[in-house]
Amino acid sequence: MSTLAALVKFDGMSELRAGVLALTGVTVIDATGDPPERDATVVVRGDRIVAAGHDVPVPASAEVLALEGKFVIPGLWDAHVHSFPDERISPPLYLVNGITSVREMSGTPLLRQWRDRVDRGELLGPRSLVASRIVDGAPTIGAPATFVEVATEEQARNAVREAGRDGADFVKVYSRLSGDLHRAIADEARRQRMPFAGHCPDAVPLDTVAASGQYSVEHLYSTWYGASTREEELRARIAGLTIERCDFVTWLHEVHRLEWDAVGSYSASKAAEVSAALVRHRTRVVPTLVVYGVLDRPDEVVPDDDRLAYVPAAVVEGWRWALENVVKAGWTPEEAAQRRTLFERRLAFVGELARAGVPVVAGTDAGDLPFVVPGFSLHDELAALVRAGLTPLEALRAATVEPARMLGLDDRLGTVTPGKLADLVVLDADPLADIRNTTRVHTVLTGGRVISPERRTRMLADIAAAAATP
């Protein structure tokens, strides 16, 4: 990281970053759970926060950003993304939305290069942790280019070892793994000291996933079954499923039927037992509620959303096709009504998990699911978490301190605390009064580097121009 008056260059532009920076007149919402501190000063030296509080003096050598009436929060995380493979679009699109860290959930050499270039200061983008290729059972329901299909325990173990050789930060597991293969991955991950995360496989109970050491469960697929009075019947149906290779559409329909029957036989006492297992093992849930806003209620998707200007035009056309031919494929009126009801139950379920003490982490699946726009969708997810019953502060923590803790980075990130990296977002309005105020980004600091309002405007224009380029 650069220090006093260091000249850094990004994307052909140069900027002078002062060694000491003071943000004055702000209300600090530090995400620790302490009350907001008003009329405060945050002092940054190089890439670190050195002081934050009401009585903090402004160093004589500091460059001052007078921000009276503004609110400072920690840099945000999107803990579940699939970035577009264009460095002109994805990395800056996160930053202009206040997202200074991401977890990439489908690893590629390009994403690992971005991660390393950001770490070396060569690329302006969010910090990132990058998954392995996605490990699924045989036949996989995913695309061969990004999935590893495993049919034996040795193949499962080798997938973990390959992830380490490739430079992945963790292994990602998927829905069609059997219990035996999931256990083999868990065991090999322990041997290799490689974290693993991902879906709750259809055939593996959620409490078993928690006990295995899988540190997070992505989405809400397969999370209902253990809370059903018909669990034994549902698991027999799961065991009898035959899904062809790459047939995600059939799998999605079958999962819907299983989910609907699980929700109809929901047991609060069984759900409490599952929640207790998640709490006991500190297993995080990344519900990606914005995903279900599309999957369950596709007719509410805004087809001409202004934010699509920042998405490659070819991707938008692909999304339009997928909405009709994948998401809505074969729906009956009955299924459409069921899905609308399911969405409300998903919200309630996430609220119940949070009240039970299960750590909830904000992630979006941005870039992978139609009309979930990278960067912007994280703010939609925070609003959905509040709708699910979390307080605005709890939702904010789900995108700051909780992902940092989940990934063992809370000594460096996640709160506005002296000694931590200066990843900060300055907002025009109070997010604790209305979580939608996280969209009102004024200034972003990433490692102490300032993205001013004027530069945000230029970056957005550049992203739109890149997205419009064939």
Secondary structure, 3 states (H helix, E strand, C coil): CCCCCEEEEECCEEEEECCEEEEEEEEECCCCCCCCEEEEEEEEECCEEEEEECCCCCCCCCEEEECCCCEEEECEEEEEECCCCCCCCHHHHHHHCCEEEEEECCCCHHHHHHHHHHHHCCCCCCEEEEEEEEEEECCCCCCCCCEEEECCHHHHHHHHHHHHHHCCCEEEECCCCCHHHHHHHHHHHHHHCCCEEECCCCCCCHHHHHHHCCCEEECCCCCCHHHECCHHHHHHHHHCCCCCCCCHHHHHHHHHHHHHHHHHCECHHHHHHHHHHHHHHCCEEECCHHHHHHHCCHHHCCCCCHHHHHCCHHHHHHHHHHHHHHHCCCCCHHHHHHHHHHHHHHHHHHHHHHHCCCCECCCCCECCCCCCCCCHHHHHHHHHHHHCCCCHHHHHHHCCHHHHHHCCCCCCCCCCCCCCECCEEEECCCCCCCHHHHHCEEEEEECCEEECHHHHHHHHHHHHHHHHCC
